[in-house]
């Protein structure tokens, strides 16, 4: 059976070929209702947009892809500059580290790397940018709709990074989020005797943040502490600005109600924790003497702030490297069983919790 073409999509959706092309090349130029009709037809047919169909079929593009949402955090540069540290990697955040790992491994195997990191046009735009131009690609969890990944994975290898394994037949890599946050919380409870703990998470669409909150809950339960059903604060985006807002909100809540403020703030990632350190300093709250602060990820910036941040270090670059290894293995052996890897993490104790 031949692969579906743009002509098939146009016929199925009742629009012109030019309209189908615009949906993939410039989605904002097409009415939402028409755009959805075209995308639905493409999903039903199993159509993958491609500017080089023959290359896609023969796996000869020599390019691997990475899809992730571009949640930029401009505050990171100012914090790194303020640290006076001569470190070119100071502002490398989570996605930067994944890219670095994928680039290194791709080069080793003779591949180039194509990156689609944009919120413009939505997930369909990301798919259009990458799927037809690469031999295989890695995608961060919840970046591309599951239905679209199902379609793409019929044509080329896909590796899921982070989050739950939504599609059983895809290779999948995750880090030990729950275990890492559980160990970090245990350290605050058992090592520092802290009891009033506040976890700052993200919107429920973030599977990693949810897994980390689960680890926090487990540690509280083991210690006989109250187990919250949801994070104290949910940040819209896991940036430094959101972390500062969350810290302010927790302090304001305490001052407004008279309830004792937290002894520790545990953030679902380092970027938010760094923002919280800035907010607490601005308000004259000492870290860790008044409130301990922790993060998760182990980005380079976490060791440059003052005080240096206690965090859970995950092997972010290794995520990217392993993604390439799995893609290369899949290209060499398309019929092999899917692989699901969990990479270990480690707690890095620094001054922000009272260590070091």
C-alpha positions as CSV (number, residue, x, y, z in Angstrom):
1,X,0.0,0.0,0.0
2,X,1.5,3.4,-1.0
3,X,1.9,6.2,1.4
4,X,-0.8,8.8,1.5
5,X,-0.1,12.0,-0.3
6,X,-1.1,15.6,-0.1
7,X,-3.6,14.9,-2.8
8,X,-5.3,12.3,-0.6
9,X,-5.5,14.7,2.3
10,X,-7.0,17.4,0.1
11,X,-9.6,15.0,-1.3
12,X,-10.5,13.6,2.1
13,X,-10.9,17.1,3.7
14,X,-12.6,18.7,0.7
15,X,-10.0,21.5,0.3
16,X,-7.4,22.4,-2.3
17,X,-3.9,21.1,-2.3
18,X,-2.7,24.7,-1.7
19,X,-4.8,24.9,1.4
20,X,-3.3,21.7,2.8
21,X,0.2,23.0,2.1
22,X,-0.6,26.3,3.9
23,X,-1.9,24.3,6.9
24,X,1.6,22.8,7.3
25,X,3.7,25.7,6.2
26,X,1.8,28.7,7.6
27,X,-1.1,27.5,9.8
28,X,-2.1,30.9,11.0
29,X,-3.1,31.8,7.4
30,X,-5.8,29.2,7.5
31,X,-9.1,29.4,9.4
32,X,-9.1,27.3,12.5
33,X,-12.1,25.2,11.3
34,X,-10.5,24.4,8.0
35,X,-7.1,23.7,9.7
36,X,-8.7,21.2,12.0
37,X,-10.5,19.5,9.1
38,X,-7.2,19.1,7.3
39,X,-5.4,17.8,10.3
40,X,-8.1,15.3,11.1
41,X,-8.0,14.0,7.5
42,X,-4.2,13.7,7.8
43,X,-4.4,11.7,11.0
44,X,-7.0,9.4,9.6
45,X,-4.9,8.7,6.5
46,X,-1.6,8.5,8.3
47,X,-0.1,11.3,6.3
48,X,3.2,12.8,7.3
49,X,4.2,16.1,5.6
50,X,7.5,15.8,3.8
51,X,9.6,18.0,1.6
52,X,11.7,15.0,0.7
53,X,9.5,11.9,0.7
54,X,12.1,9.7,-1.0
55,X,14.6,10.6,1.7
56,X,12.1,9.8,4.4
57,X,11.3,6.4,2.9
58,X,14.9,5.4,2.5
59,X,16.1,6.9,5.9
60,X,18.8,8.8,4.1
61,X,18.4,12.4,5.3
62,X,21.3,12.1,7.7
63,X,19.3,14.3,10.2
64,X,17.7,13.6,13.6
65,X,15.2,15.9,15.1
66,X,14.2,17.2,18.5
67,X,10.8,18.8,19.4
68,X,10.2,20.8,22.6
69,X,8.2,23.9,23.6
70,X,10.2,27.0,23.8
71,X,9.7,28.3,27.4
72,X,12.5,30.8,27.4
73,X,13.7,32.3,30.7
74,X,15.5,35.6,30.0
75,X,16.0,36.1,33.7
76,X,18.6,33.4,33.7
77,X,21.2,35.5,31.9
78,X,20.9,38.4,34.4
79,X,21.4,36.0,37.3
80,X,24.4,34.4,35.7
81,X,26.0,37.8,34.9
82,X,25.4,39.0,38.5
83,X,27.3,35.9,39.8
84,X,30.6,37.2,38.1
85,X,31.3,33.6,37.1
86,X,33.4,33.0,34.1
87,X,31.3,30.1,32.9
88,X,29.9,29.9,29.4
89,X,27.4,27.2,30.5
90,X,26.0,29.3,33.3
91,X,22.7,30.1,31.5
92,X,22.3,26.6,30.1
93,X,18.8,25.4,31.1
94,X,17.1,22.1,30.8
95,X,16.4,22.1,27.1
96,X,19.9,23.5,26.4
97,X,21.4,20.5,28.1
98,X,19.3,18.0,26.2
99,X,20.3,19.7,22.9
100,X,24.0,19.5,23.9
101,X,23.7,15.8,24.6
102,X,21.9,15.1,21.4
103,X,24.3,17.1,19.3
104,X,27.3,15.3,20.8
105,X,25.8,11.8,20.2
106,X,24.4,12.7,16.7
107,X,27.8,14.0,15.6
108,X,29.4,10.7,16.8
109,X,27.0,8.7,14.6
110,X,27.4,11.0,11.6
111,X,24.0,12.8,11.9
112,X,23.1,16.5,12.1
113,X,20.4,17.7,14.5
114,X,17.3,19.7,13.5
115,X,15.6,21.5,16.4
116,X,11.9,22.6,16.4
117,X,11.5,24.8,19.5
118,X,8.6,27.1,19.0
119,X,5.1,27.7,20.4
120,X,4.1,29.6,17.2
121,X,1.5,27.7,15.4
122,X,1.1,25.1,18.1
123,X,2.1,21.4,18.1
124,X,1.0,20.8,14.5
125,X,3.6,23.4,13.4
126,X,6.3,21.6,15.3
127,X,5.4,18.3,13.6
128,X,5.4,20.0,10.2
129,X,8.9,21.4,10.8
130,X,10.5,18.2,11.8
131,X,8.6,15.0,10.8
132,X,9.2,15.2,7.0
133,X,12.9,16.2,7.2
134,X,14.5,13.7,9.5
135,X,15.2,10.0,9.9
136,X,13.9,10.0,13.4
137,X,13.2,12.4,16.2
138,X,12.9,12.8,20.0
139,X,10.0,14.7,21.5
140,X,9.6,16.0,25.0
141,X,6.4,14.8,26.8
142,X,3.2,16.7,26.0
143,X,4.8,18.7,23.2
144,X,3.0,16.9,20.4
145,X,-0.5,15.4,20.6
146,X,-0.6,11.7,21.1
147,X,-2.7,11.2,18.0
148,X,-0.1,13.0,15.9
149,X,2.7,10.9,17.4
150,X,0.9,7.8,16.5
151,X,0.7,8.8,12.9
152,X,4.4,9.9,12.7
153,X,5.6,6.8,14.4
154,X,4.2,4.7,11.5
155,X,6.8,6.4,9.3
156,X,9.9,7.0,11.3
157,X,11.4,6.2,14.8
158,X,10.2,8.4,17.7
159,X,11.7,8.5,21.2
160,X,9.7,10.1,24.0
161,X,11.6,12.1,26.6
162,X,10.3,12.5,30.1
163,X,6.7,12.1,31.3
164,X,4.7,8.9,31.3
165,X,4.9,6.3,28.5
166,X,1.8,7.4,26.5
167,X,2.4,5.1,23.5
168,X,3.6,1.6,24.3
169,X,5.4,0.9,21.0
170,X,7.6,3.9,21.3
171,X,11.0,4.0,22.9
172,X,10.9,6.1,26.1
173,X,13.4,7.7,28.5
174,X,12.6,9.2,31.9
175,X,14.6,10.1,35.0
176,X,13.8,8.9,38.5
177,X,11.7,12.0,39.4
178,X,9.6,10.5,42.2
179,X,12.6,8.8,43.9
180,X,14.7,12.0,43.6
181,X,12.2,14.3,45.2
182,X,11.4,11.7,47.9
183,X,15.1,11.5,48.9
184,X,15.4,15.3,48.9
185,X,12.3,15.8,51.1
186,X,13.6,13.1,53.5
187,X,16.8,15.0,53.8
188,X,15.0,18.2,54.8
189,X,12.9,16.2,57.3
190,X,15.5,13.9,58.8
191,X,18.7,15.9,58.3
192,X,17.4,19.4,59.2
193,X,14.3,18.6,61.3
194,X,12.0,20.7,59.1
195,X,8.3,20.0,59.3
196,X,6.4,22.8,57.6
197,X,7.2,22.1,54.0
198,X,5.6,23.8,50.9
199,X,5.9,22.3,47.5
200,X,5.7,24.5,44.4
201,X,4.7,22.6,41.3
202,X,3.4,23.4,37.8
203,X,0.3,23.0,35.9
204,X,-1.1,19.5,35.7
205,X,0.1,19.2,32.1
206,X,3.7,18.8,33.4
207,X,4.2,15.1,34.1
208,X,7.7,15.5,35.5
209,X,6.4,18.1,38.1
210,X,3.6,15.7,39.0
211,X,6.0,12.8,39.5
212,X,8.2,15.0,41.8
213,X,5.2,16.1,43.8
214,X,4.3,12.4,44.3
215,X,7.8,11.9,45.7
216,X,7.2,14.8,48.1
217,X,3.9,13.3,49.2
218,X,5.5,9.9,49.8
219,X,8.2,11.4,52.0
220,X,5.7,13.4,54.1
221,X,3.6,10.3,54.5
222,X,6.6,8.2,55.7
223,X,7.5,10.9,58.2
224,X,4.0,11.2,59.6
225,X,3.5,14.7,58.3
226,X,0.3,16.1,56.7
227,X,0.1,14.9,53.1
228,X,-1.2,17.7,50.8
229,X,-3.4,16.6,47.9
230,X,-2.0,19.3,45.6
231,X,1.0,21.6,45.6
232,X,0.8,24.7,47.7
233,X,1.3,26.8,44.5
234,X,1.0,25.8,40.9
235,X,3.2,27.9,38.6
236,X,1.9,28.6,35.1
237,X,5.4,28.2,33.6
238,X,8.4,26.9,35.4
239,X,10.5,30.0,35.1
240,X,12.4,32.2,37.5
241,X,9.7,34.9,37.4
242,X,7.1,32.3,38.3
243,X,9.3,31.1,41.2
244,X,9.6,34.6,42.6
245,X,5.8,35.1,42.3
246,X,5.3,31.7,44.2
247,X,7.6,32.7,47.0
248,X,5.9,36.0,47.4
249,X,2.5,34.3,47.4
250,X,3.6,31.9,50.2
251,X,4.9,34.8,52.3
252,X,1.9,37.0,51.7
253,X,-0.4,34.1,52.6
254,X,1.4,33.6,55.9
255,X,1.4,37.3,56.7
256,X,-2.2,37.7,55.8
257,X,-3.6,34.8,57.7
258,X,-1.2,34.6,60.7
259,X,-0.4,31.0,59.9
260,X,3.3,30.1,60.4
261,X,5.2,30.5,57.2
262,X,6.9,27.4,55.6
263,X,10.3,26.3,57.0
264,X,11.2,25.1,53.5
265,X,10.1,25.8,49.9
266,X,10.6,22.9,47.5
267,X,10.4,23.9,43.9
268,X,9.7,21.5,41.0
269,X,12.7,22.8,39.1
270,X,15.8,24.9,39.6
271,X,14.7,27.9,37.6
272,X,11.8,28.6,39.9
273,X,14.0,28.0,42.9
274,X,16.5,30.6,41.7
275,X,13.7,33.1,41.2
276,X,12.5,32.4,44.8
277,X,16.0,33.1,46.2
278,X,15.8,36.5,44.6
279,X,12.3,37.2,46.0
280,X,13.3,36.1,49.5
281,X,16.4,38.3,49.5
282,X,14.4,41.2,48.3
283,X,12.0,40.8,51.3
284,X,14.8,40.3,53.8
285,X,14.1,36.6,54.4
286,X,17.4,34.7,55.0
287,X,18.1,31.4,53.3
288,X,18.5,29.0,54.9
289,X,18.3,30.5,58.3
290,X,14.6,31.6,57.9
291,X,13.5,29.4,55.1
292,X,15.3,26.6,53.2
293,X,14.9,26.4,49.4
294,X,15.5,23.5,47.1
295,X,15.1,22.8,43.4
296,X,15.3,20.0,40.9
297,X,17.4,19.4,37.7
298,X,21.0,20.4,38.6
299,X,21.4,23.1,35.9
300,X,24.8,24.9,36.1
301,X,23.1,28.0,37.4
302,X,22.1,26.2,40.6
303,X,25.7,26.2,41.8
304,X,26.3,29.9,40.9
305,X,23.5,31.6,42.8
306,X,23.9,32.7,46.4
307,X,23.4,30.7,48.5
308,X,24.2,27.8,46.1
309,X,21.1,25.7,45.6
310,X,20.4,22.3,47.0
311,X,18.8,20.3,44.2
312,X,18.3,16.9,42.7
313,X,20.7,16.5,39.8
314,X,19.4,14.6,36.8
315,X,21.6,13.5,33.9
316,X,20.0,15.9,31.4
317,X,22.7,15.6,28.8
318,X,22.6,11.9,29.1
319,X,18.8,12.1,28.2
320,X,19.8,13.6,24.9
321,X,22.6,11.2,24.3
322,X,20.4,8.2,25.1
323,X,17.7,9.5,22.8
324,X,20.1,9.5,19.9
325,X,21.4,6.0,20.7
326,X,17.9,4.6,20.7
327,X,17.0,6.3,17.4
328,X,20.2,4.9,15.8
329,X,19.4,1.4,17.1
330,X,15.8,1.7,15.9
331,X,17.0,2.8,12.4
332,X,19.3,-0.2,12.3
333,X,16.7,-2.7,13.6
334,X,13.1,-1.4,13.1
335,X,11.6,-4.6,14.5
336,X,13.2,-4.7,17.9
337,X,11.1,-4.5,21.0
338,X,10.5,-1.0,22.4
339,X,12.8,0.2,25.2
340,X,11.9,2.1,28.3
341,X,14.8,3.5,30.3
342,X,14.8,5.2,33.7
343,X,18.0,7.2,34.4
344,X,19.1,7.6,38.1
345,X,19.3,11.0,39.9
346,X,21.2,12.2,42.9
347,X,20.6,14.8,45.7
348,X,23.2,17.6,45.7
349,X,23.3,19.2,49.1
350,X,24.4,22.9,49.2
351,X,23.9,25.9,51.4
352,X,20.3,26.8,50.5
353,X,19.1,24.0,52.8
354,X,21.7,24.5,55.5
355,X,24.4,22.1,54.1
356,X,27.8,23.0,52.8
